[in-house]
């Protein structure tokens, strides 16, 4: 059976160069980086070198990089850790309505402790209007969190403009850059954020390691306590092999960045057009141009996502209906609901995300399978399948 992996937003394969860089730290270089002997010192040196690599990629100081176990932990530490430092009269938190659950749930976790959490609405493309942020900023606001790019529909956010608003008002600003780091330029100085989250396994590195950028003087309460690792921001013996692998993945990504994003964008646009031409009542979700290079998210009207995903899997194609963390949920996508879609429509979204090895032959095969399977699934359902608002739908018109 042909194998076509189009779920790179969920995770990526580990690059062979990353595996080779990690191997010594899984075999002979097993020292605890907190130990004073030579084994420990070598492990510490490896972490320090990795910290410099990640910092350089973000245009940050190495002291501002805190290694953690994942993008989720990074976002949790940013949101909860910063919020716990808020004085009693400044416990208002703003998060966009389309954030990953690791941000939304972290913010909700704070509510029983006296915090007020408010969601910032998005437009039909999933973008946050900086004016919507401005309208919700108040004297009590302590922290704002808006992702760099949405993990489901791929829409990019104008985080630089939001950062300027936060700075004007003396509000801390966190950016979830898990989907953009390594594929698009992510410069914390250009963005102007105080906290920024990244992850290794989205950029062909190992699972189980991520990082949080913490601008100097940004208040942060550790969520894991014990030893004094990571400058007292995250206790626990560091994952040396994972951190080394993360740094190697960053090096490779930086080398490929000037050409890979452009290549994926061209393939993505060709794929989108081919799908819209081949499949009736299909339309693109998210912003038509301001989106991740490898992201193509569609709604196929009247076709439940779970049925189509099973059909695609039988044909050897890996795709998803949204965040991998929520793939087993029967609930409609909170991202699509935030765009104004009704619940039935929000269960019909399919995400295809390209990677370094994706070819046009892979995508052409996927288009043909989609054409056949969408028609087959529709034929098995009621002829009076629902459409958005009962209207006749153009293939290229984004619906709600």
C-alpha positions in Angstrom: 0.0 0.0 0.0 1.2 3.5 -0.8 2.1 5.6 2.3 1.5 9.3 2.3 2.1 11.1 5.5 0.3 14.5 5.6 0.1 15.1 9.4 3.3 17.0 10.0 1.6 19.5 12.2 1.0 16.6 14.7 4.5 15.4 14.6 7.5 14.9 12.3 9.9 12.0 11.9 13.2 12.4 13.6 15.9 13.6 11.1 18.8 11.1 10.8 21.3 13.9 11.7 19.3 14.4 14.9 19.5 10.7 15.8 23.2 10.7 15.3 23.7 13.8 17.5 21.7 12.2 20.3 23.3 8.7 20.2 26.3 9.4 22.4 24.0 10.8 25.1 22.0 7.6 25.0 25.1 5.4 25.3 28.5 6.7 26.7 27.7 10.3 27.7 25.2 9.4 30.4 26.3 11.8 33.1 23.9 13.9 35.2 24.5 17.5 34.2 24.2 18.7 37.8 27.2 16.4 38.8 30.6 18.0 39.3 32.7 15.1 37.9 33.8 14.9 34.2 30.8 13.0 33.1 28.5 15.6 34.5 30.5 18.4 33.2 30.4 17.0 29.6 26.6 16.7 29.9 26.4 20.3 31.2 28.5 21.5 28.3 26.2 19.8 25.8 23.2 21.5 27.3 24.9 24.9 27.3 25.8 24.5 23.7 22.2 23.5 22.9 20.9 26.5 24.8 23.1 28.8 22.7 21.8 27.2 19.5 18.2 27.6 20.4 18.8 31.1 21.7 20.5 32.2 18.4 17.6 30.8 16.4 15.2 33.0 18.4 17.5 36.0 18.6 17.5 35.7 22.4 20.1 35.5 25.1 21.0 31.9 26.2 20.0 32.8 29.8 16.5 33.4 28.5 16.0 29.8 27.3 14.4 27.3 29.7 14.2 23.7 28.5 11.0 21.8 29.3 9.4 18.5 28.3 7.1 19.7 25.5 5.2 22.6 23.9 2.4 21.9 26.3 4.6 22.3 29.4 6.1 25.4 27.8 2.7 27.0 27.4 1.5 25.9 30.8 4.6 27.4 32.4 4.2 30.6 30.5 0.5 31.1 31.3 0.2 29.7 34.8 3.8 30.6 35.9 3.4 34.2 34.8 -0.1 34.5 36.2 0.9 33.3 39.6 3.1 36.3 39.9 0.2 38.7 39.3 -0.7 41.0 42.2 -4.3 40.6 43.5 -5.6 43.6 41.6 -4.3 42.4 38.2 -5.7 39.0 37.7 -7.3 39.5 34.3 -6.0 37.1 31.5 -6.7 37.4 27.8 -6.4 34.5 25.4 -7.5 34.1 21.8 -10.5 31.9 21.2 -8.4 29.6 18.8 -5.5 28.9 21.1 -4.3 25.3 21.6 -5.9 23.6 24.6 -2.7 23.7 26.5 -3.2 27.5 26.7 -7.0 27.5 27.0 -7.0 24.9 29.7 -4.1 26.5 31.5 -6.0 29.8 31.7 -9.2 28.0 32.8 -7.2 26.3 35.6 -6.5 29.7 37.1 -10.2 30.7 37.4 -10.9 29.0 40.8 -8.0 30.9 42.2 -9.5 34.3 41.6 -8.5 35.0 38.0 -10.7 36.3 35.3 -10.2 34.8 31.8 -11.6 36.4 28.7 -11.4 35.0 25.2 -10.5 37.3 22.3 -12.8 36.6 19.3 -11.5 35.9 15.8 -12.8 36.7 12.3 -14.0 34.2 9.8 -10.4 33.4 8.8 -9.3 32.8 12.4 -7.3 36.0 12.8 -7.3 38.2 15.9 -7.8 41.8 15.2 -5.4 43.9 17.3 -8.3 46.3 17.9 -10.2 43.5 19.6 -7.3 43.1 22.0 -7.1 46.8 22.6 -10.8 46.9 23.4 -10.4 44.2 26.1 -7.2 45.5 27.7 -7.9 47.1 31.1 -6.1 48.1 34.2 -6.5 44.7 35.7 -5.0 42.8 32.7 -1.8 41.0 33.5 -1.2 38.6 30.6 -2.2 38.1 27.0 -1.6 34.9 25.0 -2.0 34.7 21.2 -0.5 32.0 19.1 1.8 32.7 16.2 0.0 30.4 13.8 -3.1 28.2 14.4 -2.3 24.5 14.6 -5.6 23.4 12.9 -6.3 25.9 10.1 -2.8 27.4 9.8 -3.8 31.1 10.0 -1.0 33.4 11.0 -1.5 36.1 13.6 -0.2 39.7 13.6 1.6 39.1 16.9 3.9 42.0 16.5 1.0 44.5 16.6 -0.4 42.8 19.6 2.9 42.9 21.4 3.1 46.6 20.8 -0.3 47.1 22.4 0.7 45.0 25.4 3.9 46.9 25.9 2.0 50.2 25.8 -0.3 49.0 28.5 2.4 47.3 30.7 0.9 43.8 30.0 3.0 40.6 29.6 2.6 38.9 26.3 3.0 35.1 25.5 3.2 33.6 22.0 2.8 29.9 21.2 5.2 29.5 18.3 5.2 25.7 18.2 3.9 25.6 14.7 6.1 28.3 13.2 9.5 27.7 14.8 11.8 26.1 12.4 9.7 26.7 9.3 9.3 30.5 9.4 11.5 33.2 11.0 10.7 33.5 14.7 12.6 36.5 16.2 11.6 37.4 19.8 13.0 40.9 19.4 11.1 41.6 16.2 7.9 40.2 17.7 8.4 42.0 21.0 7.0 39.2 23.2 7.9 38.4 26.8 7.4 34.6 26.6 7.4 32.3 23.6 6.9 28.5 23.4 8.6 26.1 21.0 8.8 22.3 20.6 11.3 19.8 19.2 9.1 17.1 17.6 7.4 19.6 15.2 10.8 20.3 13.6 12.1 16.8 13.1 13.5 16.5 16.6 12.7 14.1 19.4 9.4 14.0 21.3 9.6 14.9 25.0 11.5 18.2 24.8 10.6 21.8 24.2 11.7 25.3 25.4 10.2 28.5 26.8 11.8 31.8 26.0 11.5 34.1 29.1 12.6 37.7 28.5 14.8 39.0 31.3 12.8 40.5 34.2 9.6 38.7 33.2 7.9 37.3 36.3 7.6 33.5 36.4 6.6 31.1 39.1 8.1 27.6 38.7 5.5 24.9 38.4 8.0 22.1 39.1 10.1 22.5 42.3 13.0 20.6 43.7 16.5 21.3 42.4 17.7 24.5 40.9 17.8 23.4 37.3 17.1 25.8 34.5 17.9 28.8 36.6 15.3 27.8 39.2 12.5 27.9 36.5 12.0 24.2 36.1 13.3 21.6 38.5 14.3 18.1 37.5 17.3 16.5 35.8 17.5 17.7 32.2 16.7 15.4 29.2 20.3 15.7 27.9 19.8 13.5 24.8 16.5 15.2 23.9 18.0 18.7 24.4 21.0 17.8 22.2 18.6 16.5 19.5 16.5 19.6 19.7 19.5 21.8 19.1 20.6 19.7 16.1 17.0 19.9 14.7 17.2 23.6 15.1 20.5 23.8 13.2 19.1 21.7 10.3 15.9 23.7 10.2 17.8 27.0 10.0 19.8 25.7 7.1 16.7 24.7 5.2 14.5 27.7 6.2 15.4 29.9 3.2 14.1 27.3 0.7 11.8 24.9 2.4 9.0 27.3 3.3 8.9 28.5 -0.3 8.8 24.9 -1.6 6.0 23.9 0.7 4.0 27.1 0.0 4.1 26.3 -3.8 3.1 22.7 -3.2 0.3 23.7 -0.8 -1.2 26.2 -3.2 -1.1 23.7 -6.0 -2.8 21.1 -3.8 -5.5 23.5 -2.6 -6.4 24.4 -6.1 -6.5 20.8 -7.2 -8.7 19.8 -4.3 -11.2 22.6 -5.0 -11.3 21.7 -8.7 -11.7 18.0 -8.1 -14.2 17.9 -5.2 -17.6 19.6 -5.4 -18.8 21.5 -2.3 -15.2 21.7 -0.9 -13.7 24.9 0.4 -10.6 26.1 2.1 -10.6 27.0 5.8 -8.5 29.7 7.3 -6.8 32.7 5.7 -6.2 32.2 2.0 -2.6 33.6 2.1 -1.6 34.4 5.6 -1.2 30.8 6.6 1.5 28.2 7.4 3.4 27.1 4.3 2.4 23.5 4.6 -1.1 23.8 5.9 -4.2 23.0 3.8 -7.5 22.7 5.8 -10.8 22.0 4.1 -14.4 21.4 4.8 -16.1 18.8 2.6 -19.8 19.6 3.0 -21.9 16.7 4.3 -18.8 14.5 5.0 -18.0 13.8 8.7 -14.3 14.1 9.3 -14.1 10.8 11.1 -15.5 8.9 8.2 -13.2 10.6 5.7 -10.1 10.0 7.9 -10.8 6.3 8.1 -11.2 6.2 4.3 -8.0 8.1 3.8 -6.2 5.8 6.3 -7.3 2.7 4.3 -5.8 4.3 1.3 -2.5 4.9 3.1 -2.9 8.6 3.7 -2.4 10.2 7.1 -4.3 13.4 7.8 -6.2 14.7 10.8 -9.3 16.6 11.9 -7.4 19.0 14.1 -5.0 19.0 17.0 -3.5 15.5 17.6 -4.1 16.0 21.3 -7.9 16.1 20.7 -8.1 13.6 17.8 -10.1 11.1 19.9 -12.7 13.7 21.0 -16.2 13.5 19.6 -16.6 17.2 20.3 -16.6 19.7 17.3 -13.4 21.7 16.9 -13.3 24.7 19.1 -11.3 26.5 16.5 -14.0 26.0 13.8 -16.7 27.0 16.3 -14.8 30.2 17.0 -14.9 31.0 13.3 -18.7 31.0 13.6 -19.4 27.5 12.2 -22.4 25.5 13.4 -21.6 22.2 15.2 -22.2 19.9 12.1 -19.9 22.0 10.0 -17.3 22.0 12.7 -17.1 18.2 12.6 -16.4 18.2 8.9 -13.0 19.9 8.9 -9.9 18.0 7.6 -6.3 19.1 8.0 -3.5 18.2 5.6 0.0 19.3 6.6 3.0 18.9 4.3 6.6 18.1 5.3 10.1 18.0 3.9 9.6 14.8 2.0 6.1 15.6 0.6 6.1 15.5 -3.2 3.5 16.5 -5.8 3.0 12.8 -6.6 1.9 12.3 -3.0 -0.5 15.2 -3.2 -1.9 14.2 -6.6 -2.6 10.7 -5.3 -4.4 12.3 -2.3 -6.6 14.5 -4.5 -7.7 11.4 -6.5 -8.5 9.5 -3.3 -10.4 12.5 -1.9 -12.4 12.8 -5.1 -13.5 9.2 -4.9 -14.0 8.9 -1.1 -15.9 12.1 -0.7 -18.3 11.0 -3.4 -18.7 7.6 -1.9 -19.4 8.9 1.6 -21.9 11.4 0.3 -23.7 8.7 -1.6 -24.1 6.6 1.5 -25.7 9.5 3.4 -29.1 11.2 2.9 -29.4 12.9 -0.4 -30.6 16.0 1.6 -27.2 16.4 3.2 -26.9 19.7 5.1 -25.2 22.7 3.7 -24.2 25.8 5.6 -27.2 27.9 6.0 -29.0 26.0 3.2 -27.2 28.0 0.6 -25.7 26.8 -2.6 -21.9 26.8 -2.0 -19.2 27.9 -4.3 -16.1 25.6 -4.2 -14.0 28.6 -3.3 -16.2 30.4 -0.8 -15.3 30.0 2.8 -18.5 29.0 4.7 -19.5 29.1 8.3 
